[in-house]
């Protein structure tokens, strides 16, 4: 929200009050509190008829410093509040005072306050380098013409500093110059609205900022005061947490340790998902024809998803199969499961009036009500639609209980759609503030379903396909990008959204291959296939038309087969990246800036990404195959052909539909499985360790996980002159060691210790 009218004036009806002078400072061993007047106090009379702003500085976790600014502290604190599972752990934060300067240090991060200087706070890294600061107008409150009260904070932007994140946003990837409201909305992928709103941003200078407020937070990222990131809330208090790096990965590690790390999705979920699509006509014969068609074309399929119309029209949600369309759901699911398929079902948290569950939920008090006691309803999406009150613990158990029979039938997971259309003119069971519940509702919804799956399917087997989320929602993967158009433009905007989400703490992300709205041209579909199957999770889904590959020609069938099989072979590598996301908070799909923060050319890149630490993916966003991409320093290897590409520099190429820029990082040792038919096979059976442009000092350890994420085997790989040696630990099974280039590539196999002669075919990196 903007409050000023240029540099000198305020907007009509706005009155702002700024912290100006520290009048008192209370210092404890691990925190300090400043009381700031709104003017320079020269005499006792100046203390009358004016406010104080209370500013508390504290540390909830190592490397994280919080600032809480308060005007009137008497306002009742109504929930919800973000869960911070990593807060409160012992981390040794300490204060120190030297003359007029007081500092609070937590790990590599320090905040400094100088009582004798104009009001401000300075955040410093471990080397004393200024990261960001609160300047004299950076702590304030404002009242507007309609009587609302806003708390405002500003943090400085340095020259050349870029800002990322704030959830899954489809607007430009670098957020500088944008106004971003953290406010859940069902807005598709082609506007400033977002399904996943996260009040956390990351800076290219090596820090992050999390605004600890689940309601509406308005960000002005260099868009009001161009040298500041401003954020404001309609409240009497504002809390934000500055998260230390210095690297982007360390920022994400600390942020996700605080707000929750992603669960590890089951290995099978990384395979290809195929759905009925939304508004298409389908029954068991249709489903069987899809499954048979994939098998006949030798395209491995892992998950089949039933979208909305598995239930009867006008009755979403009642969680009952439409008997006219699916007269034998138990038998059908058994037949699908016998073919090795996993089953996903569409659900949402809304109850239509025609649903048998409406009367039951109303009688039990499980639906959200208006202040006068009426059940909140409207006719958008479903007629007479009401909303399950997930703040009611019995309602959560009731909702989970309606899903349990589906799990008993053999369903494996749920697509938790919607969760954004949440009213603010209502009363919640637990007394939550309706404005704060707007964004937070999805967290309760997804958690309810995810915890049911964990309980019924076991730890490590739970997975969602969720559309909406907020801070902390990364704990319940997977999330997908929502309703995009079937076009190259939408394909690119989807990737921007996914990259922004990954820098907001989310480890796993997917999207509708081919786009959701409309029917893609075959060229769009085939290009999107490569992108989709080189994402953490891969789903074919649409709105009014089927997304089976043969609908788009035989070449689309070939492309689907090629990249599905490739993804399966990559699973020892991809699941290792998934384990890293689970344990460290580093996403599987990584913006280039995350892996190459010291390369300025990588900072704005939003049409390519790293898949795990070692694979560079540049999707092709054109029918003719023209693609422009950037290669960081070193000798990179094309995974599909073994040819090499040298960086740093930009490259422009033309690719067929069976190809795209897919490069392996210099010095990477890529573990590849031999089974290209399923994602959850035996990864050690016929394992290959492929060495790419090994530097003279190569000495690395490759870990191949099992399906629980624990190490199944480790391999030390090192170079000595013209030979590469690999030593296996934890396994006595045979494996192959080979170089990654074509032409003069070499290879050797065996158990235990394997030695590979590089010969003249492999370029050295160094």
N, C-alpha and C positions, 0 to 999 in steps of 0.2 A: 504494500500500500504506500502510495506517495503522500507525503505531508507538506512538502515545500513547493513553492512556485518559483523555480529557479534558485539561485544561490542566496538572494537577499530576502525574499518574501515567503510567507506561509500561504498555503491554499486557504480559500475563503472558509471561515468557520473553524479553522484549526488553531489551537493554542498549544505551543510546545514548551516544556520545561526541561532544562538540561542540567545534569550534574556539573558543578563548576568548581567547587572547592571542598577539600576534605576538612571536616570540622572535628571529627573524632575517628580514632582508629583503634580497634581492639584486636590484639594479636595473640593467638593461641599457638601451641606447638605445631599444629598441622593445618591451620587455617587463619584467615584474618577477615575482619569485617570493617568496611569503611562507611562512614555516614557523610554523604556529600550534600552540601547546600547548593541551591540553584543560583547563587550569586556570591560575589566576594563579600565576606562579612567584615565590616570595618568597625563595628560597634555593637553593643548589646541590642540596640533597637533593630538591627538588621536580622536578628534571629526570629523576630516576630512576624506572624502572618505570611510565612513562606514554608515550603515543604523541605523535607530531607529525602533523599533517595538512598536506601540501604543497599550496599553492594557487598555481597559475601563471596569470598574466593576460597575454594576448597578443592579437594582431590578425591573423586570416587574410586579411582583405580590408577595403577602405575602409568605414568605418561599421559594422564588426562587431568586437566584442570577445569573446574566448573566455576562459572560466574552466575550469581543469582542477584538480579536487581529487583527491588520492591519499592513501590510507592506506599500504598495502604496495605498493611499486613493483616487487617482484620477480615478480609473477604474469606468466606468459607471455601475450603479447598475440596472441591468435588472432583471425583475421578471422571474418567479413568486416567491412570498414569502408566507410562511405559514401564514394562518390566525391564530391569537392568540386572540380569543374573550375575554380571561380573563386577558389580559395585560392592564396595565395603570390604574387599579383601585387603589384607595387610600389604602395604606397599611403601611405607616409610616416607610419606610426604613430610616436608619440614619447612618451617618459616625461619627467616633470618632478617635482622634489622641492622642497618648501618646508617646512622644519622637519620636523615629524612626518608631513606629508601627502605622499604620492606619488600621482601621477596618470598614467594611460596614456590618450592621446587618439588616436582614429582617425576622421578626418572629423568629423562632427557629434556623435560619441559619446565620452564620457569615463568611465572608472572611477576612483574615488578610494578610497584606503586611508589611514586615519589610525592610525599605530602607537600613539599614546597613548590612543586611545579604545577602548571595548570592541570586540571583533572585529566586523568588518563591511565590506562593500563598497557603494559608492553609485554608481549609474549616472546620468549627467547628460547632458542634451541640449546643443545648441550655445549656448543661452542660459543655461546653468547651472541649468536646471530639473530637479529630481529626477524621474526616470522610474520607477525601482524600486530596491530595495536588498536586500542580504543583511544580515540582522540577527543578533544574537549566537547564535541557535540555527539559523541558516540554512546552516551548513556542518557536516556531521556524517557519522558512519558508525554503523551499528547491527548488532548480532548478534541473531539470534532463537533461539528454543528448539531449532530443528532444526539449528542450527549455520551457517546461511547468513549471509553478510556483505553488507550493503547500504550503498552510498554515497547520501547524502541531500543535497539542496539545496533551499533555499526562497528565493523572491523575493517581495517585498511586493506586496500589492494595495492601491491607493489607494481612497479613498471614491468609489463610483460607477464604478470601473474594471471593464470587461467583458473577458472572455477568449473568443477564437474559435479555430476550427481544429481541430488534432489529427487531421486526416484527414477521411474521409467518415463523419461520425457522424450517426446518425439520432435521437439523443437531443436534448434541447433545444439550440437553436442557440447561445445564450450558455452557456458551459461552467461558469460559476460555480456552485459547490455540487456538482459532479459528481466522481466517481472515474472516471478513464479509463485503461485499460491498453492500451498500444501492443502489440497481439498479434494477428496475423492469424487470422481465423476466417471460416468460411462460415456466417454467422448470419442471412442475410436482412437486411431493412431495418427490422425492428420490435423490435430489442433493442439493448443496449449494445455488442454485438459489431459488428465492422466488417471489411469487405474491404480497405479502404485505410487503413492506420494510419501516421500521419506524426507524429513527435515534434517538432512545431513548432506554437507557438501565437502568436497576434497579440493585442496589447492595444489597447484603445480609447485608451490614453494615448500611442500613437505609437511603439511598439517591438514587436519580436517576439523569441521565444526558441526556439532550435533545440537540442535535446538530441542531441548527436552520438554516438548509441549505437544500432546497428541491432537490438539485441535487445529484450527486454521492458523498457519504461519505464513506471513506474506514476506517474500524475499524480493529485494531490489538489488540485483547483482550488477553494480556499476550502472544502474539505470535511473537512479535519482541523484545521488551524489556519486559521480563517475569514478571516484577513487576509493569507494567504500562498498562492502557488502552490507546491506542493511536488512534486518529482519525485525518483524514486529508481530505482536499478538494483542488481541482485544482482552486485556486482563490487567490485574494490578501487579503481577509479578512475571518475570521472564528469566528463564534459566537456559544457559548454553554451556556446552562442554567443548573445550579445545583439545584436540587429540593429536599427540605428537607422532612424528615419523621417525627418522627423516625421510625414508622412502615411502612411496605410495603403498607398497605391500605392508609395511609396518603400521601405517595409518589404519588400513583395513583390518589388520590383525588386532590392534587395540580396540577399534570400534566394535568389531564383531565379538571380541571377548567380553565387552561391556554389554552389548544388546542381544547376544546369542549367536552361536555359530550354526550354520546349516546342518541339518541331519544328513547322513550319507544315504542317498537313494539306492535302492536295490539295483544290482547290475543289469537285470532284465529291462529296467525302465529306459536304458540307453538305446535299445533297439528301435525299430521303426513302428510307429503307431499309425493305424488307419481308422478313420471314423466313417460313420454313416453320412456325415455332413448334417447340416441343421434342418433345412426345410425340404430336403429331398424325400421322396417316397421310398420307404424301405420296410422289409419284413425279413423273416429268417431266410427265405430264398435269396433275397438281395444280398444279405450278409454272407451267405454261403457262396454266392457267385463271386463276391469280392475276394474272399479267402481262397477259393478255388483258382481264381484268376491270378492271384499273386503266386500261388504254388506252381501253377502251370507255366508261369513265366520265370520261375526260379528266382523270385524276389523274396528274400527272407522277411517274414512278418512276425513281430513279437507281441504287439498289443492290439486288440480290437476295441474300439470305443463306440458306445451307444450314446448318441446325442439326444436332445430334449424329448423327441417324440417316441421314446420308448415308453413314456407315460401318456395317458390319455390327454387329448386337447382340453384346454381350460382348467386342468387340474394339477398344474405344476405348483407346488410339488405335493404328490401323495405317495411317491416312492413305490408305486404299484405298476407292474407291466400292463400295457394296453392289451387286453385279452383278444381283441379282434385282429391285432397285428402279430402278437406273439402268444399264441394259445398254449405253447409248451415251453416256457422260459427255462425251466429246470433241465429239460432234455436238450434244448438248444445250447445252453451254457456247457453242459457236459460234453456235447459234441465238439464245441469249440475248444474246450480245455483238453480234450483227447488229442487235438491237433497241435498241442503245445502252446496255445495262445494264452496270454493274460487278458483279463477283461477289465475295462474301465467304463464307468457310468457317469452320466451328466447329472448334476444336482444343482440346486440353488437354495438360498435361505428364506425364500418367500413362499407363502401359502395362499393359493387362490381360494376365493370364497367357495367355489364349487367343489374343492377338494374335501374329502371326508375328514381330513386332518384339521380343517379350519374350525369346525365346531368343537372338536376335542381340545385343540390348543386354546381356543377362546375360553372354554369352560375351566380349564386348568390354570388360566392366567399366564400363558406362555407367549402371548403376542403383545407387541409394543402398543401402548395406549396413548391417547391424547390427554392433555391436562384435565379434561372434563370426565375422563373415565372411558370414553369411547375407544374402540379399537381403531388404530390408524389404518386407513385403507385408501387405495386409489386404483385406477384402471390401467395405468401404464404397465406394460409387460404382460400382466395377467389380470383378468377382471376381478375386482374386489380384493386385490392382493394385500396381504398383511405381512408383517415382518416378525420372525421368531426373535424373542428377547433373549439373546445369549448372555446377558448379565444375570439371568436367573439360572442358578446351578441346576435346578430340576428341569428347566427347559433345555439346557444343554444335554442332559442325560436322556431326556425324551427324544430330542432330535437324533442323537446317536442311536437310540434304540430303534428308530424307524429305518436306519441304514443297516443295522445288524443282520436282518433277514437276507438282505442282498449279499452280504459277505458269506452267509451260510450257503447261499446258492452257488457260490464260486466266484463272485466278483472280487477283484484284486485291489482296485483303487477307484478314486472318484475325481472327476473334474469339478472342482468347486468354483462354479461360475458365479458372476455377479458379486454382490457384497458392497457395491458402491452407492446404490440408490437408497440412501439412509436419511430419513427426515430429521429435522431439528426442532419441530414443534411437537415434541412427544415427551413422555415420562418413562424413564427406564426403571426396571424393577429394583436395581441397587442404588437408585438415586443419582446416577451418573449425569454429568452435565451433557445435554444433547449436542452442543456444539463440539465438545471434545470426543463424543462417541461417533461422530460422522466418519472420521478417519479410522478410528480404532475398532469399529464393528467387525471389519474383515479379519482382524487378528483373532478375535474370539471365535469367529466362524471357522476359519481354517484350523485353528488349534483344536477345536472340538472334533473335527473330522480326522485330523492327523492323529490325535491321541487315541481315537477309536481304532484306527488302522494299526497303530502300534500295539494296542492291547489285544486285538483279535488276530493279527497276522504275525506279530512278533517284532522285536526290535530289529531294525535294519530292513524291514519289508514294507514300511509305510512310504507312500509317495502320493502326492496330489498333482493335479494339473490346475493350478489356481490362477485366477485373473487379477484379483485385487490384493493389495497388501499395504502395510506401512512399516515403520521402523520395528525391527524384531521379527517381521514376517519371514525373513530369510531362514528361520529355523524350521519352516514347514515347506520344503520344496516339493514339486517344481513349480515355477511360474511361467506363464506364457504371455505373449505380447498383445493379446486381445484382437479386436476386430479391425483388420487392415484391408485395404482394397487390393485387388488382384492386378498390381501394376509394378513396374520397376521403381517408380517413385515411392510406393508404399513399402516395397522391399527394403529400400535404403532407409526410410524413416523407421522401420521396425528395428533395423540394426542399430540405429542411433539410440532408440529406446533401450535396447538390451545392453548397450555399452554404458549408458547412464546408470542403469539399474545395477550393473556389476560394480560400479564405483560407489554404489550406495549400500554395499554389504551383502548383495545377493549372489550366491555361488552358482546357481543353476537357472537356466533360462531357455525358453523355446519360443516358437512362433508358428503360425499356420502356413505350411509350405504351399506356395501358389497364391497365397492371399485368401481372405475370407469372403469379402464382398464381391459379388459378380463371378464371372468365369474367366480365368487367366488365358491369355494367348499361349499357345504351346511354347513360344520362346520364353515367356515369363516363367511358366511352370518349370521348364527344364533348367533354367538358370537358378531358380529358387530351390530346386532339389539339391544341388551341390551345397548351397548355403545352409539349407536345413539339416542335411545329413552331416555337416561339419559344425553343428551346434551341439550344446551339451545334450539336448533332447530333441527328438525329431518326430513331427506329427503331420500327416496329410489330413487336411480338414478344410471344409468350405461351407458356404451358406446355401445357395440355391442349386448347386451342381455337385456331382460326385468328384472326388479327387483321386480316383484310381488311375494309375499312370497311362493305361491304354486308351483312356478317353482323350489323350493328348498326343497319340501317335506312337509308333513302335520305337522311335528314338527315345522318347520319354521313358519307355519301359527299360531300355538299355541303360539310360542314365541312372534311373532308380536302382537298378540291380548293381551297377558299378559302385555307387557311393554308399549303398547300404552294406555291401560286402566289405568295402574299405573301412567303414566305421567299425564293423565287427573285428577286423584284424587289428585296428588301433585300440581295442578295448584295454589291453594291459597298460597302455600309456594313458588313455583317457580316464580309466578308473583310478590311476595314480593321481591324476589331477583332481579328481573328485575327492579323494581322500585328503588332499591338501586343502581343498575348499572347506571340508568338514573340520579339519584339525587346526587350520591357520586362518581361515576366512578369506583366502585368495580365490577369486572366482575361476571357473573352468574357462569361460570365454573372457579374454582379458584385453582391454584397450591397449594399444601400443604404448601409451604413456606409462602403463603399469609395469611393463617389462623393460622399457627403455626411458626412464625418467630424465636421464642426462642428455638425451638426444632431442634438441628443440624441435626437429622436424616431426617427431612423433606426437607432440602435444595436441595438435588439432585433428589428428587422423580419425575419421569416423566411418570410413568405407572399407576398412580392413581391421583385423584383430589377430591376437594370438590365441590359439586353441591349446590350453595348457601352456607350459613354459617354452615349448620348442617348435610349435607349428604356426607359421604365419599363413593366414587365410585371407585372400582378397576376393570376395564374391564379384561376379560379373553382373553389372546392372544394365546391360544393353543386349539387344537381340543380335547384333552383328558380332558380339564377342569382344569388342574393344574394352580394355580395362587399363587403368593407370593406378600404380601402387608404388609405395615407398619401401625400400629395403635398407634396414640398418647395416652398420659396418660388418664386414666379414664375407666369407664365402658360404653362401647358402645353397642348399641342394633342393631341387624340385623332387618332391616325394613321388610324383607320378611317372617321371621319366629318368631320374638320376642325373639330369644336367645341372650345372651350377650357375648361380647368379651372384654377382659381386655387388656389395654395397660399401659405403652408403650412397644412395642415389635413387632417383625416380626411374621407373620403367613403364613403358607403354607397350602393350602386347595385344594380340588377337587370339582368342581361344575358342575352340569348338565346344559344343554342349557337354562333351565328356571330359572337360578339362577346366581348370582355373588356376591362378597362381596359388600354389600350395607348397610352401617352402619350409625346409627343416633348418633350424638354427645351427650355425657353425659350432662344431664340437659336440653336438647332441648325440646321445646314444638312445635310439628309439626302440622300445620293446614292442614287437609285433607278434600277434598270435597267428596260428595257422588256420583256425576255424573261422571261416567267413560266413557261416550260416546262422550264428546266434551270438548275441552279445554276452551271454553268461555261460560260455563254454569253459573248458579247461585251458586256461591261458598258458600254462606251462607245457602243454602238449604241443611239441613242435615249435617252441618259442624261438624267435630270431631277435638278436640284438644287432641293430643296424647302426653303424658308426658313420657320422657325417662330418667331413672336413676336420679330422681330429687335429688339434694343435699339438705341438711338440711336447707340451707338459700335461697332456690329458691324463687326468686321474680322477675318476668319478665313480659314484655308486648308483646303480639302477635298482630300484625296488619294484618288484611285481607283486601287487596285493592279491589276496584272495577275495572272495565275494563278500566278506565281512569288513574289508578294509585293512585287515592285519597283513603284515608281510608274509607272502608265501615263499618268496626267495629273494635274495639280493645278489647282485653281481658287481664286483669291482672291476672296472675297465680302465686300463692305463696304457699309455703309449711309451715305447722305448725305441727310439730311432725309427726304423721302417717296419716295426711290428707293433701290433696291438694285442695285449693280453687281457683275457677275462677270467675271473675266478668266481665260481659259484659258491654261495653259502645258503644252507637251508634246503638244498635239493640235490639229488644225484641223477636227475633226469637229463637226457640229452638236449642240447640247444645249439643254435647256429650263431656264429659271429660273422658279420659281413660288412662290407663298405656300402655306402649309400649312393655312389655314383654309377652311372651306366658306362658302357664301353669297357674300361679296364678294371671294373669292379672285381673284388676278390671275396672269398668266403671260406670259412672253415667251421667244422662242427665237432661235437663231442660232449663229454660230461666233465664236471669239475673245472679244470684249467683248459682253456682253449686259446691258441695263439694264431693270429692272423697276419700274414705277410702283405703289407700294403702295396708293395711293388710300385709301379709307376702310374697306377690308375686313379689314386685318390689324392686330391690336392690337400696340402697341409694348410691349416689355419694358424697363423701366428706371425 
